[in-house]
Amino acid sequence: MRTRRPVRTGSLDSTTGASDTFSVVTEYVLSRFDAEELERERLEILQRFHDPLSVRLFDAIGVGAGWRCLDVGAGGGSSTRILAERVGTTGSVVATDLDPRLLAPLAGDRVEVLQHDLLVDPLPEEEFDLAHIRLVLMHVPSRIDALRRVVASLRPGGWIAVIDVDFTSVRVSPSTPSSERVLSAFFDAIAAAGWDPAYGARLHRNLDSVELADVEAEYLAYEGFGGERTRLFGLTLERLRARMLEYGATDGDVDAARRLLEDPMTRFRGPVTTLARARRPPNG
């Protein structure tokens, strides 16, 4: 397994493929370092929801044997495992993450694991048939730069598959004053941390803006009672508790909101999920 030491400081220059005016390193506000077990559970639920959506994109694109794939921000590694199985013994997958500890067991003949900051560390140019980016771009502070760097890593004619969400659709019913305070603090806290809660809504336009071909997007919405979706959102609130306390919520508000989300009679409207795919022009 090859790993990279995390880059903590420094500006980018032309050798990285990003702007030389950009000097901050990506911060992931839901890092596992301060909540190992809670974040592991949250990741497992995320994977159960989103693995079928990634497969849907892979099927639409036609990912198959012999492909060389890049899995950006691969997290717990479930999408890396799916890709490694699809590309077979003649293909390969490079899986990257700021924290690659959960990916390390996947490293082998078919999978290379890199500790990698998308906005700082370089990627090989014109190497991959597919780049997969799931629930990553909404967290990075320069999404166009990130997309350009990933597109540059694709061979001409290669594909990019992206999944991201728009949290502005989230509603809890019946709402309470405490749940409304928590939602307001949630949006304020994540915006202050550089997370764009509405990024899924403009993903399609961002793909158009970097001059890709065959850009297509689907939008999936959910509304219902209880279940893992409400548990997932409750876990996300718990992970962001300390940050939300800085923006008007109280511990009592967060506790009450989590109890409301765990009530099977609570109706929950989840974020709208965007599934997008596009191709680097064959002559690009």
Backbone as CSV, one residue per row, in Angstrom:
resi,resn,N_x,N_y,N_z,CA_x,CA_y,CA_z,C_x,C_y,C_z
1,MET,0.847,-1.197,0.000,0.000,0.000,0.000,0.880,1.243,0.000
2,ARG,0.519,2.219,-0.814,1.231,3.487,-0.818,0.358,4.526,-0.140
3,THR,0.930,5.319,0.740,0.168,6.383,1.389,0.909,7.691,1.249
4,ARG,0.176,8.780,1.450,0.788,10.102,1.454,0.641,10.705,2.834
5,ARG,1.682,11.377,3.293,1.570,12.141,4.534,0.658,13.330,4.286
6,PRO,-0.298,13.611,5.189,-1.200,14.729,4.959,-0.468,16.056,4.864
7,VAL,-0.862,16.894,3.937,-0.274,18.213,3.780,-1.040,19.181,4.666
8,ARG,-0.384,19.862,5.558,-1.053,20.727,6.520,-1.027,22.195,6.114
9,THR,0.024,22.646,5.424,0.122,24.054,5.069,0.686,24.182,3.677
10,GLY,0.677,25.429,3.170,1.324,25.686,1.894,0.323,26.076,0.826
11,SER,0.801,26.776,-0.192,-0.055,27.184,-1.295,0.129,26.236,-2.456
12,LEU,-0.825,26.276,-3.360,-0.773,25.428,-4.535,-0.109,26.182,-5.668
13,ASP,0.557,25.434,-6.545,1.148,26.065,-7.713,0.738,25.288,-8.945
14,SER,1.325,25.640,-10.077,0.883,25.058,-11.339,1.143,23.572,-11.427
15,THR,2.044,23.040,-10.629,2.327,21.613,-10.696,1.198,20.775,-10.136
16,THR,0.319,21.375,-9.355,-0.797,20.628,-8.777,-2.045,20.707,-9.612
17,GLY,-2.065,21.583,-10.597,-3.250,21.720,-11.419,-4.322,22.589,-10.796
18,ALA,-4.008,23.339,-9.731,-5.000,24.203,-9.089,-4.463,25.617,-9.003
19,SER,-5.319,26.523,-8.583,-4.976,27.934,-8.546,-3.850,28.214,-7.565
20,ASP,-2.909,29.106,-7.966,-1.819,29.442,-7.050,-2.251,30.461,-6.008
21,THR,-3.509,30.897,-6.036,-4.001,31.819,-5.022,-4.722,31.103,-3.896
22,PHE,-4.891,29.804,-4.020,-5.643,29.044,-3.026,-4.669,28.447,-2.023
23,SER,-4.874,28.730,-0.728,-3.854,28.343,0.248,-4.390,27.614,1.463
24,VAL,-5.701,27.269,1.485,-6.189,26.538,2.642,-6.305,25.069,2.316
25,VAL,-6.067,24.247,3.319,-6.150,22.806,3.164,-7.551,22.352,3.546
26,THR,-8.039,21.381,2.828,-9.387,20.900,3.059,-9.579,20.458,4.505
27,GLU,-10.681,20.916,5.123,-11.068,20.453,6.455,-12.367,19.689,6.325
28,TYR,-12.381,18.459,6.838,-13.611,17.679,6.826,-14.213,17.758,8.221
29,VAL,-15.392,18.393,8.337,-15.933,18.685,9.659,-16.477,17.446,10.363
30,LEU,-16.588,16.326,9.634,-17.072,15.089,10.251,-15.951,14.053,10.341
31,SER,-14.736,14.509,10.567,-13.599,13.603,10.703,-13.847,12.563,11.794
32,ARG,-13.329,11.346,11.584,-13.505,10.273,12.551,-12.594,10.422,13.760
33,PHE,-11.620,11.319,13.717,-10.607,11.349,14.765,-11.187,11.634,16.148
34,ASP,-12.301,12.384,16.210,-12.827,12.728,17.524,-14.109,11.984,17.872
35,ALA,-14.540,11.035,17.022,-15.767,10.283,17.302,-15.758,8.994,16.487
36,GLU,-14.829,8.127,16.799,-14.568,6.946,15.974,-15.805,6.076,15.765
37,GLU,-16.433,5.630,16.834,-17.536,4.681,16.701,-18.781,5.342,16.113
38,LEU,-19.074,6.555,16.531,-20.238,7.266,16.016,-20.109,7.507,14.519
39,GLU,-18.928,7.915,14.082,-18.743,8.176,12.659,-18.718,6.886,11.854
40,ARG,-18.224,5.802,12.432,-18.255,4.517,11.735,-19.709,4.093,11.480
41,GLU,-20.574,4.250,12.492,-21.987,3.898,12.307,-22.623,4.791,11.250
42,ARG,-22.319,6.076,11.286,-22.882,7.006,10.304,-22.441,6.634,8.890
43,LEU,-21.176,6.291,8.731,-20.667,5.884,7.423,-21.344,4.613,6.922
44,GLU,-21.574,3.667,7.822,-22.214,2.420,7.412,-23.624,2.664,6.878
45,ILE,-24.374,3.558,7.529,-25.717,3.875,7.033,-25.626,4.610,5.696
46,LEU,-24.716,5.553,5.592,-24.518,6.260,4.329,-24.223,5.285,3.192
47,GLN,-23.379,4.302,3.470,-23.026,3.335,2.434,-24.233,2.516,2.011
48,ARG,-25.056,2.104,2.958,-26.237,1.311,2.604,-27.183,2.099,1.704
49,PHE,-27.298,3.392,1.928,-28.163,4.210,1.094,-27.549,4.499,-0.273
50,HIS,-26.250,4.772,-0.292,-25.649,5.319,-1.499,-24.936,4.307,-2.389
51,ASP,-24.577,3.141,-1.877,-23.966,2.142,-2.754,-24.867,1.804,-3.948
52,PRO,-26.171,1.562,-3.752,-27.016,1.279,-4.923,-27.064,2.431,-5.917
53,LEU,-26.925,3.668,-5.426,-26.935,4.813,-6.323,-25.642,4.881,-7.139
54,SER,-24.519,4.561,-6.501,-23.261,4.489,-7.251,-23.339,3.404,-8.320
55,VAL,-23.888,2.240,-7.947,-24.035,1.158,-8.919,-24.908,1.600,-10.090
56,ARG,-25.944,2.365,-9.795,-26.824,2.895,-10.846,-26.030,3.736,-11.838
57,LEU,-25.133,4.569,-11.332,-24.284,5.366,-12.217,-23.300,4.489,-12.989
58,PHE,-22.686,3.534,-12.305,-21.725,2.652,-12.984,-22.402,1.880,-14.112
59,ASP,-23.631,1.426,-13.863,-24.370,0.701,-14.902,-24.661,1.614,-16.092
60,ALA,-25.087,2.854,-15.812,-25.410,3.786,-16.892,-24.184,4.123,-17.734
61,ILE,-23.037,4.215,-17.093,-21.792,4.540,-17.795,-21.224,3.323,-18.513
62,GLY,-21.436,2.139,-17.946,-20.902,0.911,-18.532,-19.552,0.503,-17.984
63,VAL,-19.284,0.822,-16.720,-18.009,0.453,-16.101,-17.858,-1.064,-16.110
64,GLY,-16.709,-1.544,-16.563,-16.543,-2.987,-16.676,-15.093,-3.419,-16.589
65,ALA,-14.836,-4.630,-16.999,-13.518,-5.252,-16.885,-12.459,-4.424,-17.603
66,GLY,-11.318,-4.290,-16.939,-10.180,-3.604,-17.534,-10.146,-2.108,-17.304
67,TRP,-11.215,-1.536,-16.706,-11.219,-0.092,-16.483,-10.253,0.272,-15.358
68,ARG,-9.661,1.472,-15.492,-8.835,2.036,-14.419,-9.650,3.157,-13.785
69,CYS,-9.914,3.036,-12.478,-10.870,3.923,-11.812,-10.225,4.667,-10.658
70,LEU,-10.733,5.871,-10.408,-10.343,6.694,-9.278,-11.560,6.867,-8.387
71,ASP,-11.426,6.536,-7.097,-12.511,6.696,-6.132,-12.079,7.769,-5.135
72,VAL,-12.615,8.980,-5.284,-12.172,10.144,-4.521,-12.955,10.233,-3.214
73,GLY,-12.242,10.394,-2.101,-12.917,10.485,-0.804,-13.675,9.212,-0.508
74,ALA,-13.002,8.090,-0.620,-13.661,6.778,-0.614,-14.171,6.350,0.751
75,GLY,-13.808,7.055,1.823,-14.406,6.812,3.138,-14.236,5.406,3.653
76,GLY,-15.370,4.714,3.844,-15.337,3.352,4.360,-14.966,2.307,3.340
77,GLY,-14.905,2.669,2.057,-14.394,1.755,1.038,-15.422,0.913,0.316
78,SER,-16.710,1.103,0.597,-17.700,0.235,-0.042,-17.744,0.444,-1.553
79,SER,-17.648,1.691,-2.010,-17.663,1.924,-3.456,-16.375,1.427,-4.104
80,THR,-15.262,1.484,-3.373,-14.002,0.935,-3.896,-14.128,-0.569,-4.117
81,ARG,-14.750,-1.265,-3.154,-14.951,-2.705,-3.314,-15.827,-3.021,-4.524
82,ILE,-16.875,-2.243,-4.720,-17.751,-2.450,-5.874,-16.978,-2.261,-7.176
83,LEU,-16.192,-1.192,-7.237,-15.420,-0.930,-8.449,-14.370,-2.020,-8.691
84,ALA,-13.686,-2.454,-7.633,-12.657,-3.487,-7.795,-13.254,-4.769,-8.351
85,GLU,-14.461,-5.107,-7.922,-15.117,-6.306,-8.443,-15.499,-6.123,-9.906
86,ARG,-15.958,-4.947,-10.271,-16.400,-4.703,-11.649,-15.235,-4.692,-12.634
87,VAL,-14.096,-4.112,-12.237,-12.993,-3.993,-13.197,-12.222,-5.292,-13.352
88,GLY,-12.373,-6.215,-12.399,-11.748,-7.531,-12.516,-10.236,-7.498,-12.411
89,THR,-9.623,-8.577,-12.758,-8.173,-8.721,-12.599,-7.392,-7.901,-13.607
90,THR,-8.053,-7.440,-14.680,-7.350,-6.650,-15.688,-7.490,-5.148,-15.452
91,GLY,-8.285,-4.750,-14.451,-8.459,-3.336,-14.151,-7.849,-2.978,-12.808
92,SER,-8.067,-1.724,-12.377,-7.501,-1.284,-11.110,-8.301,-0.100,-10.577
93,VAL,-8.139,0.144,-9.260,-8.821,1.245,-8.588,-7.808,1.962,-7.697
94,VAL,-7.778,3.284,-7.792,-7.031,4.106,-6.850,-8.060,4.747,-5.922
95,ALA,-7.986,4.446,-4.632,-8.922,4.964,-3.633,-8.213,5.994,-2.775
96,THR,-8.793,7.188,-2.662,-8.166,8.267,-1.904,-9.073,8.722,-0.773
97,ASP,-8.453,9.264,0.274,-9.218,9.879,1.356,-8.257,10.681,2.228
98,LEU,-8.788,11.717,2.896,-7.981,12.438,3.880,-7.556,11.519,5.018
99,ASP,-8.430,10.588,5.387,-8.156,9.613,6.447,-8.380,8.219,5.855
100,PRO,-7.322,7.544,5.391,-7.496,6.286,4.669,-7.469,5.030,5.544
101,ARG,-7.652,5.175,6.861,-7.496,3.998,7.721,-8.502,2.903,7.405
102,LEU,-9.736,3.273,7.071,-10.723,2.246,6.742,-10.480,1.636,5.367
103,LEU,-9.722,2.325,4.542,-9.412,1.808,3.201,-8.216,0.868,3.199
104,ALA,-7.356,0.990,4.186,-6.094,0.245,4.184,-6.258,-1.254,3.946
105,PRO,-7.268,-1.922,4.529,-7.392,-3.370,4.295,-7.714,-3.739,2.846
106,LEU,-8.135,-2.773,2.033,-8.485,-3.070,0.643,-7.272,-3.062,-0.280
107,ALA,-6.158,-2.512,0.186,-4.984,-2.377,-0.669,-4.490,-3.744,-1.127
108,GLY,-4.174,-3.843,-2.397,-3.690,-5.110,-2.950,-3.377,-4.960,-4.419
109,ASP,-3.418,-6.075,-5.146,-3.055,-6.055,-6.564,-3.954,-5.140,-7.383
110,ARG,-5.234,-5.070,-7.007,-6.194,-4.304,-7.791,-6.460,-2.916,-7.231
111,VAL,-6.169,-2.700,-5.959,-6.525,-1.447,-5.284,-5.290,-0.782,-4.696
112,GLU,-5.109,0.481,-5.025,-4.062,1.307,-4.417,-4.742,2.337,-3.523
113,VAL,-4.252,2.516,-2.313,-4.836,3.440,-1.340,-3.889,4.618,-1.139
114,LEU,-4.445,5.833,-1.251,-3.646,7.037,-1.047,-4.275,7.931,0.007
115,GLN,-3.461,8.432,0.930,-3.882,9.525,1.798,-3.712,10.798,0.985
116,HIS,-4.806,11.495,0.722,-4.788,12.479,-0.353,-5.783,13.599,-0.069
117,ASP,-5.310,14.832,-0.236,-6.164,16.005,-0.174,-6.409,16.458,-1.607
118,LEU,-7.659,16.445,-2.030,-7.998,16.716,-3.421,-7.534,18.080,-3.888
119,LEU,-7.477,19.060,-2.991,-7.108,20.414,-3.381,-5.633,20.732,-3.179
120,VAL,-4.870,19.761,-2.707,-3.454,20.009,-2.451,-2.566,18.997,-3.166
121,ASP,-2.846,17.728,-3.020,-1.982,16.683,-3.566,-2.299,16.440,-5.043
122,PRO,-1.260,16.215,-5.850,-1.488,16.028,-7.287,-2.138,14.689,-7.613
123,LEU,-2.791,14.648,-8.768,-3.301,13.420,-9.359,-2.595,13.196,-10.693
124,PRO,-2.436,11.950,-11.107,-1.873,11.721,-12.452,-2.806,12.283,-13.520
125,GLU,-2.260,12.707,-14.626,-3.072,13.302,-15.684,-3.402,12.267,-16.754
126,GLU,-4.643,12.354,-17.254,-5.129,11.538,-18.373,-4.885,10.048,-18.143
127,GLU,-5.234,9.573,-16.946,-4.938,8.183,-16.600,-6.185,7.319,-16.402
128,PHE,-7.301,7.891,-15.948,-8.420,7.074,-15.496,-9.562,7.053,-16.515
129,ASP,-10.229,5.890,-16.555,-11.440,5.746,-17.364,-12.669,6.275,-16.631
130,LEU,-12.609,6.256,-15.297,-13.725,6.718,-14.472,-13.186,7.370,-13.210
131,ALA,-13.802,8.480,-12.818,-13.585,9.065,-11.491,-14.933,9.121,-10.787
132,HIS,-14.980,8.581,-9.578,-16.210,8.520,-8.784,-16.018,9.418,-7.564
133,ILE,-16.964,10.356,-7.348,-16.874,11.299,-6.227,-18.233,11.314,-5.544
134,ARG,-18.311,10.778,-4.339,-19.590,10.660,-3.648,-19.574,11.417,-2.327
135,LEU,-20.466,12.410,-2.209,-20.624,13.174,-0.965,-19.304,13.807,-0.519
136,VAL,-18.577,14.330,-1.475,-17.285,14.965,-1.200,-17.308,16.450,-1.545
137,LEU,-17.794,16.794,-2.726,-17.643,18.162,-3.219,-18.333,19.183,-2.333
138,MET,-19.443,18.819,-1.698,-20.115,19.790,-0.839,-19.241,20.204,0.343
139,HIS,-18.216,19.410,0.657,-17.360,19.698,1.810,-16.118,20.507,1.465
140,VAL,-15.732,20.582,0.194,-14.459,21.221,-0.141,-14.674,22.696,-0.439
141,PRO,-13.690,23.532,-0.154,-13.894,24.980,-0.260,-13.774,25.547,-1.664
142,SER,-13.326,24.764,-2.633,-13.190,25.262,-4.005,-13.609,24.148,-4.954
143,ARG,-14.897,24.069,-5.222,-15.449,22.912,-5.937,-15.065,22.901,-7.414
144,ILE,-14.981,24.071,-8.023,-14.580,24.126,-9.425,-13.134,23.663,-9.568
145,ASP,-12.243,24.126,-8.682,-10.861,23.648,-8.704,-10.822,22.133,-8.553
146,ALA,-11.611,21.602,-7.606,-11.624,20.155,-7.394,-12.084,19.419,-8.643
147,LEU,-13.139,19.899,-9.268,-13.623,19.248,-10.490,-12.579,19.313,-11.603
148,ARG,-11.942,20.451,-11.762,-10.923,20.567,-12.813,-9.792,19.574,-12.600
149,ARG,-9.373,19.401,-11.362,-8.272,18.482,-11.075,-8.683,17.040,-11.378
150,VAL,-9.909,16.704,-11.018,-10.382,15.339,-11.297,-10.537,15.126,-12.797
151,VAL,-11.115,16.100,-13.495,-11.287,15.965,-14.944,-9.934,15.812,-15.639
152,ALA,-8.925,16.547,-15.163,-7.594,16.426,-15.761,-7.007,15.034,-15.580
153,SER,-7.473,14.309,-14.568,-6.960,12.951,-14.341,-7.624,11.916,-15.252
154,LEU,-8.704,12.311,-15.935,-9.400,11.390,-16.831,-8.724,11.357,-18.196
155,ARG,-8.682,10.195,-18.777,-8.248,10.124,-20.170,-9.318,10.791,-21.040
156,PRO,-8.970,11.284,-22.233,-10.008,11.807,-23.126,-11.083,10.744,-23.374
157,GLY,-12.323,11.127,-23.185,-13.427,10.171,-23.290,-13.786,9.500,-21.985
158,GLY,-12.996,9.730,-20.928,-13.276,9.128,-19.627,-14.464,9.788,-18.945
159,TRP,-15.012,9.096,-17.956,-16.263,9.508,-17.302,-16.032,9.966,-15.861
160,ILE,-16.883,10.900,-15.427,-16.943,11.289,-14.025,-18.348,10.991,-13.520
161,ALA,-18.450,10.350,-12.357,-19.723,10.021,-11.717,-19.734,10.685,-10.354
162,VAL,-20.740,11.522,-10.094,-20.768,12.325,-8.873,-22.120,12.186,-8.190
163,ILE,-22.077,12.001,-6.873,-23.291,12.006,-6.057,-23.123,13.058,-4.974
164,ASP,-24.118,13.960,-4.879,-24.108,14.944,-3.805,-25.547,15.284,-3.444
165,VAL,-25.722,16.072,-2.399,-27.072,16.292,-1.880,-27.370,17.769,-1.665
166,ASP,-28.670,18.052,-1.582,-29.176,19.389,-1.249,-29.972,19.250,0.047
167,PHE,-29.395,19.756,1.148,-30.015,19.626,2.463,-31.135,20.637,2.701
168,THR,-31.302,21.609,1.805,-32.290,22.652,2.077,-33.720,22.124,2.026
169,SER,-33.903,20.913,1.520,-35.242,20.317,1.489,-35.632,19.654,2.805
170,VAL,-34.704,19.521,3.759,-34.966,18.771,4.990,-36.069,19.438,5.816
171,ARG,-37.056,18.620,6.210,-38.140,19.086,7.069,-38.485,17.982,8.069
172,VAL,-38.868,18.386,9.259,-39.345,17.456,10.285,-40.755,17.885,10.669
173,SER,-41.676,16.926,10.695,-43.066,17.247,11.031,-43.625,16.198,11.988
174,PRO,-44.227,16.618,13.102,-44.463,18.017,13.484,-43.181,18.696,13.965
175,SER,-43.009,19.937,13.577,-41.829,20.671,14.030,-42.103,21.262,15.408
176,THR,-41.037,21.574,16.103,-41.120,22.200,17.425,-40.160,23.385,17.440
177,PRO,-40.306,24.299,18.380,-39.338,25.397,18.454,-37.895,24.901,18.575
178,SER,-37.690,23.839,19.357,-36.316,23.345,19.514,-35.798,22.734,18.210
179,SER,-36.648,21.998,17.478,-36.191,21.410,16.222,-35.887,22.494,15.197
180,GLU,-36.656,23.580,15.197,-36.377,24.682,14.279,-35.078,25.379,14.647
181,ARG,-34.810,25.529,15.938,-33.535,26.137,16.349,-32.367,25.256,15.930
182,VAL,-32.534,23.939,16.066,-31.456,23.021,15.694,-31.211,23.065,14.187
183,LEU,-32.277,23.067,13.386,-32.089,23.143,11.934,-31.386,24.434,11.536
184,SER,-31.783,25.543,12.146,-31.135,26.811,11.833,-29.660,26.773,12.211
185,ALA,-29.356,26.249,13.414,-27.967,26.157,13.854,-27.173,25.183,12.994
186,PHE,-27.824,24.104,12.544,-27.181,23.135,11.657,-26.701,23.827,10.385
187,PHE,-27.596,24.581,9.730,-27.215,25.241,8.483,-26.153,26.310,8.716
188,ASP,-26.262,27.059,9.801,-25.260,28.083,10.092,-23.896,27.462,10.361
189,ALA,-23.891,26.364,11.121,-22.624,25.739,11.506,-21.907,25.145,10.305
190,ILE,-22.644,24.452,9.450,-21.965,23.818,8.318,-21.540,24.848,7.276
191,ALA,-22.334,25.923,7.116,-21.916,26.978,6.195,-20.634,27.644,6.687
192,ALA,-20.532,27.867,8.001,-19.327,28.479,8.564,-18.108,27.587,8.389
193,ALA,-18.324,26.273,8.312,-17.219,25.329,8.137,-16.863,25.101,6.671
194,GLY,-17.543,25.799,5.758,-17.219,25.670,4.344,-18.014,24.621,3.610
195,TRP,-18.996,24.029,4.268,-19.839,22.986,3.679,-21.005,23.685,2.984
196,ASP,-21.250,23.402,1.721,-22.376,23.983,1.001,-23.564,23.035,1.102
197,PRO,-24.566,23.343,1.932,-25.667,22.403,2.129,-26.559,22.246,0.917
198,ALA,-26.462,23.165,-0.060,-27.310,23.104,-1.251,-26.530,22.681,-2.489
199,TYR,-25.326,22.128,-2.311,-24.469,21.894,-3.472,-25.101,20.964,-4.513
200,GLY,-25.846,19.969,-4.063,-26.455,19.041,-5.024,-27.301,19.742,-6.059
201,ALA,-27.916,20.861,-5.691,-28.797,21.575,-6.614,-28.037,22.243,-7.745
202,ARG,-26.750,22.520,-7.550,-25.989,23.183,-8.613,-24.877,22.320,-9.192
203,LEU,-24.863,21.054,-8.812,-23.836,20.148,-9.326,-23.869,20.080,-10.850
204,HIS,-25.062,19.932,-11.424,-25.170,19.830,-12.881,-24.541,21.042,-13.556
205,ARG,-24.814,22.242,-13.038,-24.265,23.456,-13.647,-22.753,23.523,-13.497
206,ASN,-22.233,23.021,-12.383,-20.772,22.987,-12.212,-20.118,22.055,-13.219
207,LEU,-20.733,20.918,-13.482,-20.183,20.007,-14.485,-20.201,20.651,-15.866
208,ASP,-21.285,21.372,-16.172,-21.327,22.116,-17.438,-20.216,23.152,-17.504
209,SER,-19.919,23.786,-16.382,-18.985,24.907,-16.378,-17.552,24.488,-16.632
210,VAL,-17.220,23.219,-16.394,-15.860,22.747,-16.665,-15.789,22.052,-18.024
211,GLU,-16.797,22.321,-18.859,-16.782,21.971,-20.278,-16.708,20.466,-20.513
212,LEU,-17.562,19.745,-19.778,-17.688,18.311,-20.000,-18.794,18.041,-21.014
213,ALA,-18.790,16.838,-21.554,-19.793,16.438,-22.537,-20.794,15.483,-21.894
214,ASP,-21.964,15.363,-22.519,-22.979,14.372,-22.130,-23.328,14.471,-20.640
215,VAL,-23.513,15.683,-20.144,-23.836,15.890,-18.732,-25.304,15.519,-18.502
216,GLU,-25.538,14.623,-17.548,-26.893,14.227,-17.184,-26.990,14.142,-15.668
217,ALA,-28.191,14.424,-15.140,-28.390,14.350,-13.693,-29.788,13.839,-13.390
218,GLU,-29.883,13.074,-12.293,-31.160,12.652,-11.730,-31.271,13.225,-10.328
219,TYR,-32.520,13.476,-9.896,-32.752,14.042,-8.573,-33.719,13.127,-7.830
220,LEU,-33.280,12.606,-6.679,-34.065,11.650,-5.912,-34.451,12.263,-4.571
221,ALA,-35.745,12.183,-4.240,-36.235,12.750,-2.985,-36.940,11.665,-2.175
222,TYR,-36.981,11.879,-0.858,-37.642,10.921,0.040,-38.435,11.689,1.094
223,GLU,-39.640,11.165,1.416,-40.396,11.649,2.568,-41.128,10.464,3.172
224,GLY,-41.025,10.310,4.493,-41.680,9.185,5.151,-41.498,9.261,6.655
225,PHE,-41.792,8.145,7.301,-41.770,8.095,8.764,-40.586,7.266,9.262
226,GLY,-39.849,7.803,10.211,-38.837,7.057,10.945,-37.824,6.355,10.052
227,GLY,-37.234,5.307,10.605,-36.286,4.493,9.854,-34.875,5.022,9.886
228,GLU,-34.032,4.429,9.038,-32.602,4.734,9.055,-32.301,6.141,8.550
229,ARG,-33.156,6.690,7.701,-32.887,8.047,7.214,-32.936,9.054,8.356
230,THR,-33.927,8.912,9.227,-33.984,9.832,10.365,-32.844,9.555,11.339
231,ARG,-32.472,8.276,11.497,-31.336,7.961,12.374,-30.054,8.578,11.816
232,LEU,-29.884,8.504,10.509,-28.701,9.088,9.881,-28.630,10.587,10.142
233,PHE,-29.744,11.280,9.982,-29.719,12.720,10.210,-29.479,13.024,11.690
234,GLY,-30.060,12.205,12.570,-29.814,12.379,13.993,-28.352,12.194,14.353
235,LEU,-27.685,11.212,13.744,-26.257,11.009,13.984,-25.430,12.184,13.463
236,THR,-25.853,12.733,12.334,-25.155,13.903,11.801,-25.285,15.084,12.748
237,LEU,-26.481,15.287,13.304,-26.656,16.355,14.285,-25.760,16.139,15.501
238,GLU,-25.665,14.902,15.957,-24.816,14.604,17.111,-23.358,14.917,16.806
239,ARG,-22.913,14.562,15.606,-21.522,14.830,15.228,-21.230,16.331,15.188
240,LEU,-22.284,17.133,14.895,-22.103,18.577,14.769,-22.554,19.335,16.014
241,ARG,-22.828,18.606,17.097,-23.388,19.228,18.298,-22.552,20.430,18.759
242,ALA,-21.262,20.230,18.934,-20.422,21.306,19.475,-20.456,22.536,18.585
243,ARG,-20.462,22.334,17.279,-20.511,23.468,16.357,-21.860,24.169,16.416
244,MET,-22.953,23.400,16.546,-24.281,24.017,16.590,-24.484,24.834,17.858
245,LEU,-23.827,24.437,18.951,-23.939,25.210,20.195,-23.390,26.620,20.017
246,GLU,-22.487,26.796,19.056,-21.923,28.119,18.790,-22.877,28.989,17.982
247,TYR,-23.951,28.387,17.453,-24.850,29.125,16.563,-26.284,29.099,17.063
248,GLY,-26.478,29.080,18.379,-27.786,29.321,18.955,-28.536,28.125,19.484
249,ALA,-28.109,26.906,19.175,-28.755,25.723,19.732,-28.204,25.457,21.132
250,THR,-28.978,24.724,21.933,-28.517,24.285,23.249,-28.436,22.764,23.251
251,ASP,-27.750,22.220,24.257,-27.718,20.765,24.384,-29.132,20.201,24.490
252,GLY,-30.005,20.890,25.228,-31.382,20.441,25.346,-32.098,20.437,24.008
253,ASP,-31.822,21.439,23.155,-32.416,21.478,21.823,-31.976,20.272,20.988
254,VAL,-30.667,19.978,21.020,-30.155,18.857,20.220,-30.731,17.540,20.725
255,ASP,-30.789,17.365,22.041,-31.370,16.143,22.611,-32.827,15.993,22.193
256,ALA,-33.588,17.093,22.253,-35.008,17.039,21.886,-35.173,16.734,20.400
257,ALA,-34.322,17.315,19.559,-34.405,17.061,18.125,-34.094,15.597,17.810
258,ARG,-33.116,15.039,18.506,-32.794,13.631,18.269,-33.931,12.722,18.737
259,ARG,-34.578,13.048,19.852,-35.727,12.256,20.299,-36.860,12.333,19.274
260,LEU,-37.080,13.526,18.730,-38.119,13.697,17.718,-37.819,12.852,16.486
261,LEU,-36.566,12.823,16.068,-36.176,12.043,14.894,-36.312,10.542,15.147
262,GLU,-36.173,10.118,16.395,-36.296,8.693,16.720,-37.739,8.250,16.922
263,ASP,-38.669,9.193,16.950,-40.085,8.877,17.131,-40.647,8.321,15.814
264,PRO,-41.188,7.110,15.798,-41.694,6.526,14.547,-42.863,7.289,13.945
265,MET,-43.470,8.207,14.688,-44.587,8.995,14.161,-44.127,10.330,13.562
266,THR,-42.832,10.597,13.605,-42.303,11.825,13.021,-42.133,11.650,11.520
267,ARG,-42.684,12.580,10.756,-42.500,12.569,9.302,-41.221,13.338,8.961
268,PHE,-40.406,12.721,8.107,-39.108,13.303,7.763,-39.003,13.438,6.256
269,ARG,-38.690,14.648,5.807,-38.361,14.873,4.397,-36.854,15.019,4.300
270,GLY,-36.231,14.098,3.605,-34.781,14.059,3.554,-34.193,14.995,2.511
271,PRO,-32.875,15.053,2.439,-32.217,15.846,1.405,-32.495,15.269,0.025
272,VAL,-32.464,16.123,-0.977,-32.576,15.678,-2.365,-31.193,15.242,-2.841
273,THR,-31.103,14.021,-3.339,-29.828,13.468,-3.789,-29.695,13.619,-5.300
274,THR,-28.563,14.151,-5.741,-28.276,14.315,-7.161,-27.298,13.245,-7.613
275,LEU,-27.664,12.522,-8.660,-26.791,11.560,-9.326,-26.425,12.155,-10.673
276,ALA,-25.150,12.441,-10.881,-24.733,13.103,-12.116,-23.593,12.338,-12.777
277,ARG,-23.596,12.392,-14.080,-22.488,11.786,-14.834,-22.167,12.677,-16.026
278,ALA,-20.912,12.636,-16.448,-20.467,13.432,-17.586,-19.185,12.813,-18.130
279,ARG,-18.804,13.246,-19.313,-17.656,12.636,-19.988,-16.683,13.720,-20.400
280,ARG,-15.389,13.437,-20.228,-14.395,14.344,-20.768,-14.421,14.220,-22.291
281,PRO,-14.506,15.323,-23.005,-14.572,15.218,-24.472,-13.412,14.410,-25.030
282,PRO,-13.663,13.574,-26.037,-12.596,12.708,-26.581,-11.378,13.491,-27.048
283,ASN,-11.581,14.734,-27.470,-10.455,15.553,-27.910,-10.025,16.565,-26.861
284,GLY,-10.532,16.354,-25.602,-10.247,17.338,-24.547,-9.118,16.909,-23.652
